[in-house]
Amino acid sequence: MNAKQLGLSLALLAFGGVEAYAVWQVGYVGVIEQALGSVGAILGFVDLCVALGLVTIWLVQDARARGISPVPYMLLTLGLGSVGPLLYLIRREGRESVGVLHAARAS
């Protein structure tokens, strides 16, 4: 595991912990209800949806260019938010590290 993967894994662990705690406290539906509970919360929720939509468009294009199926990461993004892109980036970094290692051995 390289440094980028380690950093991304720590971010995933931290985010996953906060997300699990929130779902444990109020349930999955409760998280959504609270996200729509005030004008400020709605603004944050809509902003998050736009940002994750843009990230998902990039993820699909990047995954296809690398021969990776984007579907699991898209589904994770729909259900768990940033978990999908974080897992994709961890996998992507792992593939790049393996590619660099193979290229170095070949020369």
HELIX and SHEET records of a PDB file:
HELIX    1   1 ALA A    3  ALA A   35  1                                  33    
HELIX    2   2 VAL A   39  ARG A   66  1                                  28    
HELIX    3   3 VAL A   71  LEU A   80  1                                  10    
HELIX    4   4 VAL A   83  ALA A  106  1                                  24    
END                                                                             
